[in-house]
Amino acid sequence: MTTLLKNVTNSIWHAFRALQQDCSGFVGKSKLKVLTANIATLLDLYGVERGLDHYRSTPTLNFDHYLYYLSQEVFCSMSNELPLSAVRNYESKIDEVCWLVCHKDFQLKDAYFTEEVTYQLFRIFCMMADLYNDELDDNLFTVKIHPSEALIVVKQLLNSLGLDYNNEEKYDYLKKWDDGLDFGEFLAILRFKDFDKLNDYVASICEAIRDIYQTLIMDVIKKGYLFRRGYVLPTFREYFFVLQPCELTYYKHHTDREVCGTIALDSKFTVKPFIPSSGKTERIPKFTLISGDRAYELGAHDHKTRLQWISALQLAITYSTGREGFQRDTVNRRKQQRELELRKRQEEERLRSIHLKQLEETNVQLEQEKLARLAAESQARQYEAVAREDSRRVAELEDVKLCLERMLEDEIQAKRDEEIVRALQARVLAEEWEKREELEQLQSEQKALLELERQKRIEFEHMQQENEKRFKEAEQKLRQLEEERKKLDRELNMARQKIQLSEDNKGIVEAKLQAIAPTYRKAPDFMIRRTQSFVASDRPVIVAVPR
């Protein structure tokens, strides 16, 4: 079935990419057998994976080859007359299998989204994204969502959270971005951690994503509370209704999972507003859903809600016989609109390029004509300049002729003057020669004097060196004598000190002797004879004798 394969191609591509060992775009047949067997089992087919061994001679397949095999061996057995509910059921099962294969590639470290919500976003992404072939390598494919489609999801999510999308400028770059977003980038733009007021409301975000999932994937056209008249008791009871293109389901409460009833919709159904026969305004605005001899009487809370439900039911009846559903058809129409706009832009660009090329060619022609005109004007000016140059040259030649004649006369006169000058030069040269000989003789005499002076200078320098040497020796000897004099002075001072000390000692001794013994002689008649000097000296000892 072409429609089913087309709807699940993007999810199959994610599983195919998760099985790749590298970025070559090829997967081994052994791995593809497992994936093929799981998909075929969901479609009640068995053993179709064994055909991969005989499909192409290579051990690996790229995604295009694998997709062709699935279309020819697996999905071709599906009937094109399947109802929309069955197609949606098969899509859900195949997407779940593909998600089990590739979900590890999209696990978030901070667990901002639960695994269930991430899977729901995965299905939303696969429904709204497109498969692209790499421009550089035909074996490589990628699935990306157009930025405008991503903005639709962002806008719905922000509106569900009570935020104003128009005030969020952080998504303006997506409006000008032509390149698509892969699933990882798609998850990144849906992470609203930039909003401080949402940090504690992850559960609210997940609930909003579930509502978007029901709208886009489950193809819920409208849901809300309505009144329904019973069969046994002809009274109105309030139920929570969920409208899809193929059925209208109602529950006792919007949180209930147990279905109270389902009305299968087809093209035979019609919906009409209920008009009371009395003409009075009723408390509950009613409308009737009719199919053949069966009629379902429903009621809304107000007139506006009734009109909305009538319009939604008519839309669901229109898509009840389709194969794609309302939301997928809406996505396809947006894709077609983008393709038309792209082709329109390309056509405008082509026409603009043609127009620019024509303008460029016209400008080139005008430039060439301008250059030709300038060249002609330049050539005419050159001819005029050549004529003026010729006239100027003739005048110059005449001037040169007159100048040459004058120069010839001057040259003749110069030759006469030259002969006179040469005679004078010969006489001057003779005189100079004599002076030169005299100068050479003086130079030789000066050289002899200089040589004699040099010899004298050398002798003088030698004598000066001898004198300096003697002077240095005399200085050295003088220093030695000075040192000896200083030494003798020191010794003399020491001797004087000793003499003074001995004189002092002598006075003390004499005083003591006078105090102890009587005076034997008078001092003038007797003098003490000193037999030994108190000063150590090489001089002769002076001995005192009596007078």
BADO-830614 format. One record per residue (C-alpha): y, z, x. Coordinates in steps of 0.001 Angstrom, whole numbers, padded with zeros to 6 digits, always signed. Each point is the difference from the previous one (the first is absolute). Example, Ala and Ser with C-alpha at 12.3 -4.5 7.8 and 13.67 -1.06 7.14 Angstrom:
BEGIN
-004500+007800+012300+003440-000660+001370
END
This chain:
BEGIN
+000000+000000+000000+003178-001233+001659+002320+002499-001728-002002+003066+001039-000264-001154+003633+003717-000748+000075+000796+003480-001337-002138+001814+002599+000715-002230+003024+002606+002362+001440-002231+003069-000201-002909-001956+001545+002311-001001+002848+000762+003668+000752-003723+000746+000166-000513-003080+002202+002749+001133+002382-001464+003517+000194-003292-001528+001191+001681-001896+002865-000710+001205+003519+003127-001671+001392+002955-002048-001188-001776-003351+000287-000404-000376-003765-003821-000205+000132-002656+002426-001310-003696-000001+000748-002348-001195-002729-002025+003223+000161+003009+002014-001193+000941-002580-002601-003506+000189-001443+000527+003645-000950+003355-000717-001628-001400-003048-001815-003002+001969-001262+002221+002747-001414+002278-002490-001761-002966-001976-001346-001675+003174-001292+003082+000739-002096-000387-003466-001536-003752+000493-000631-000928-002406+002795-002595+000759+002661-000986-001687+003251+003020-002285+000231+000972+001570+003338-003032-001608+001667+001651-003372-000338+002509+000982+002685-002672-000607+002652-000119-003672-000965+003723-000365-000603+001595-001594+003050-001569+000215+003443+002334+002633+001447-000867+003732+000123+003470+000849-001313+002202-001213-002845+003721+000002-000554+001441+001061-003346+000437-003536-001304-003679-000804+000617-001109+003291-001547+002190-000525-003065-001473-003460-000477-003519+001448+000189+000842+002620-002640+001428-002648-002319-003072-002218+000336-002810+002575+000085+001236+003157-001746+002843-000535-002455-001144-003431-001153-002664+001672-002148+002625+001848-002033+000910-001476-003361+003537-001211-000589-000183+001361-003554-000053+003662+000974+002427+002133-002002+002979+001525+001701-001473+003509-000173-003140-001135+001867+002063-001766+002651+002096+003136+000459-003167+002097+000308-001426-002274+002715+003321+000053+001845+000024+003794+000008-003539+000235+001394+000555-002599+002736+003314+001575+001006-001728+003364+000248-002698-001407+002309+002601-001669+002215+002026+003208+000076-003028+001969+001197-000245-002409+002941+003674-000002+001037+001393+003354-001196-000311+001613+003452+002660-002372+001332+002570+001439-002422-000667+003729+000102+003287+001884+000412+000179+002912+002425+002263+002104-002204-001921-000782-003222+003211-000863-001825-002054-002028-002497-003387+001074-001241-002912-002346+000562-000037-000875-003699+003707-000883+000006-000376-002010+003218-002813-001972-001640+002201-000646-003029+002790-001252+002277-002581-002154+001770-000939-001706-003269+003669-000437-000921+000653-001533+003409-002975-002374-000247+001072-001188-003455+003602-000727+001033-000607-001238+003563-000779-003492+001287-002416-001332+002609+001697-001797+002902-001490-002106+002758+001291+000555+003529+002179-002878+001202-001273+000238+003579-003711+000591-000665-001839-001457-002987-002725+002645+000323+002390+002877-000666+001078+001053-003489+002156+002823-001274+000840+001517-003386+003636+000936-000538+002111+000915-002986+003352-001645-000540+002948+002414+000438+001201-000712-003546-003391+001092-001401+000098+003147+002127+003486+000737-001338-001344-000187-003559-002533+002745+000778+002647+002071+001796+002393-000350-002920-002642+001030-002555-001015+002977+002121+003584+001184+000478+000729-000384-003704-003142+002004-000828+001250+002770+002285+003430+000007-001628+001787-001540+002991+002546-002781-000148-001281-003026+001883+003438-001634+000086+001400+002869+002085-002717-000255+002649+001370-002347+002664-002929+000565+002373-001960-002788-001736+002745-002623+000178-001563-001519+003116-003029-001075-002054+002219-002275-002097+000878-002022+003092-003417+000213+001655-002023-003191-000295-003102+001274+001780-002616+001841-002054-001355+003555+000314-003576+000949+000767-001665+002935-001746+000962+002503+002717+003669-000988-000238-000245+000048-003789-001221+003614+000126+002797+000898+002432+002811-001077-002330-001533+002016-002864+000110+003244+001993+003077+001782-001358+000120+002808+002562+003568-000985+000779+000990+001618-003312+000235+003757+000441-000314+000601-003709-003366-001746-000077-001648+001894+002831-001560+002467-002419-000880-002576-002663-002860-001981+001516-001997+000555-003165+002798-001597-002037-000003-003019+002295-003766-000360-000340+000278+000255-003796+002703-002685-000011-002240-002267+002084-002832+000516-002482+002306-001136-002819+000949-003099+001992-003704-000604+000681-000771+000103-003699+002831-002406-000717-000786-002537+002720-003764+000240+000514-001273+001276-003345+002473-002419-001605+001455+002630-002326+002724-001793-001916+001199+003052-001894-001076+003548-000733+001339+002730-002220-000502+001979-003164-000566-001774-003345-001193+000954-003447-003223-001523-001353-001238+000085-003574-003598+001183-000303-002794-001665-001930-001558+003017-001639+003227+001926-000535+002953-002331-000625+002403+002157+001978+001848-000691+003234-001128+001775+003151+001757-000182+003358-001884-001433+002996+000882-001045+003532-000443-003797+000183-000570-002090+003132+000499-003748-000440-001726-002553+002233-000290-003770-000482-003571+000264-001215-000017+003313-001861+002018+002783-001581-001433+003430+000827+001151+003307-001462-000538+003644+000984+000833+003308-001606+002344+000879+002881+001365-001837+003023-001930+002330+002336-003329-000530-001751-002658-002212+001563-002185-000199-003103+000692-003129-001999+000445+000500-003729-000200-003686-000782+000501-003520+001303+001300-003094-001768-001175-003174+001743+002783-002611-000075-000418-003752-000149+001993-003037-001022-000863+000537-003683+002097+003158-000203+003479+000013-001440+002562+002764-000229+002549+000360-002771+002562+002647-000902-000791+001886-003210+002528-000607-002788-000203+002544-002839-000094-001494-003499+002468+002558-001353+002653-001014+002553+000578+003588+001030+000225+001088+003635-003177+001828+000988-000244+003012+002244-002452-001733+002385+000826-003621+000980-003320-001816-000424-001548-003236+001197-003381-001578-000603-002496-001482+002465-002098-002570-001891-003180-001870+000989-001656-001937-002806-000804+002433-002789+000529+003034+002207+003424+001666+000221+001170+002933+002131+003023+001814-001315+002072+001633+002732+003295+001878+000056+002679+000803+002576+002495+002802+000347+003024-002246-000474+000949-003574-000707+000699-000858+003658-003429+001226+001104-001633-002055-002759+001740-003175+001206-001097+000719+003575-003615+000468-001046+000018-003140-002154+001314-002015+002946-002542+001579+002371-002891-000672-002408+001011-003638-000379+000062-000302+003794-003439+001647+000298-001444-002340-002642+001404-002982+001901-001727+001075+003246-003211+001191-001669-001669-003388+000509+001223-000446+003565-001925+000505+003219+002650+001702+002121+001873+002495-002140+003670+000621-000576+000965+001682+003293-001883-002446+002218+001497-002891-001941+003435+001570+000494-000660+000281+003740-001152-003628+000113+003102-001140-001856+002165+001881+002488-001911-001676+002836+000533-003397-001612+003678+000802-000436+000252+000970+003678-001799-003199+000981+002393-002018-002152+002953+001786+001558-001491-000554+003452-000517-003690-000682+003507-000154-001420+001399+001673+003119-002057-002300+002188+001249-003014-001944+003566+001264+000251-000542+000613+003687-001441-003488+000380+002934-001563-001850+002380+002144+002016-001666-001085+003224+000164-003653-001109+003654+000430-000900+000688+001716+003309-001876-002756+001792+002058-002642-001786+003174+001896+000823-001151+000263+003581-000742-003724+000140+003413-000734-001552+001632+002298+002507-001899-001730+002787+001169-003403-001232+003582+001244-000303-000273+001504+003445-001361-003265+001370+002832-001954-001640+002478+002517+001336-001505-000303+003456+000088-003814-000236+003668+000091-001047+000790+002414+002783-001923-002214+002438+001994-003078-001109+003276+001883+000302-001104+001309+003377-000919-003527+001144+003377-001334-001155+001732+002784+001864-002122-000831+003020+001067-003678-000165+003653+001054-000239-000521+002386+002877-001655-002791+002044+002958-002312-000667+002460+002701+000973-002114+000747+003038+000035-003680+001045+003788-000140-000324+000301+003192+001950-002314-001329+002709+002037-003231+000357+003147+002060+000411-001783+002241+002443-001250-003025+001986+003519-001350+000271+001169+003400+001154-002880+000118+002458+000936-003450+001344+003578+001111+000634-001262+003224+001485-002371-001892+002300+002769-002254+001198+002114+003020+000800-002955+001626+001657-000584-003133+002117+003561+000089+001219-000316+003709+000646-003245-000597+001887+001609-002610+002272+002832+002396+000731-002512+002771+000501-001906-002076+002562+003194-000517+001967+000732+003700-000197-003586+000713+000973+000298-001989+003219+003119+001946+000904-001715+003243-000847-003061-000928+002051+002157-000587+003072+001645+003341-000521-003393+001612-000548-001312-001426+003304+002896+001523+001847-000410+003291-001792-003733-000018+000774+000674-000460+003698+002386+002911-000029-002456+002077-001952-002753-000835+002519+002114+001309+002849+000830+003131-001943-003689+000413-000801-000920-000059+003704+002661+002597+000713-001294+002144-002836-003583-000285+001267+001130+001160+003447+001862+002931-001546-003060+000770-002087-002254+000141+003086+002456+002306+001748+000143+002224-003074-003787+000106-000105-000085+001147+003663+002575+002689-000745-001932+001076-003048-003212+000219+002030+001767+002117+002641+001451+002199-002703-003439+000356-001571-001499+001128+003328+002786+002548+000409-000519+001224-003541-003715+000429+000676+000709+001996+003182+002561+002089-001865-002484+000698-002785-002592+001013+002614+002484+002327+001678+001002+001386-003371-003646+000719-000813-000399+001795+003370+003139+002041-000650-001221+000895-003468-003316+001056+001463+001766+002195+002619+002273+001376-002684-002966+000946-002154-001698+001679+002996+003223+001901+000788+000284+001064-003618-003591+001182+000025+000564+001939+003249+003222+001446-001385-001886+001188-003080-002595+001635+002255+002716+001724+002030+001678+001113-003180-003263+001468-001240-000492+001806+003374+003567+001323-000168-000601+001298-003507-003239+001616+001205+001772+001648+002960+002764+001192-002299-002588+001602-002219-001638+001670+003019+003396+001170+001269+000799+001497-003374-003311+001773-000025+000627+001329+003552+003427+001228-001021-001493+001723-002984-002581+001661+002234+002702+001057+002524+002048+001447-002808-003052+001772-001278-000764+001398+003473+003616+001116+000427-000216+001817-003292-003284+001585+001031+001484+000999+003393+002890+001779-001692-002364+001866-002238-002212+001017+002968+002982+001157+002037+001220+002063-002886-003371+001606-000330-000170+000678+003795+003392+001590-000026-001022+002180-002840-003233+001132+001678+000827+000392+003738+003135+001015+001934+002061-002521+001681-001131-000406+003566+002588-002419+001079+003076-001399-001219-000073-003463-001325+002247-001568+002634-002235+001268+002814-003303-001199-001444-001180-003082-001874-003360-000700-001470-001885-002734+001738-001697-002444-002289-003229-001130+001486-001086-002302-002879+001976-002227-002289-000373+000348-003706+000475-003716-000449-002805-002352+000827+001563-002602+002266-000658-002030+003089+003351+001040+001429+000152+002479+002923-000025+003663-000938+003256+001821+000583-000500+003526+001346+002792+002534-000044+000405+002115+003180+002181+003024+000667+003458-000684+001210
END
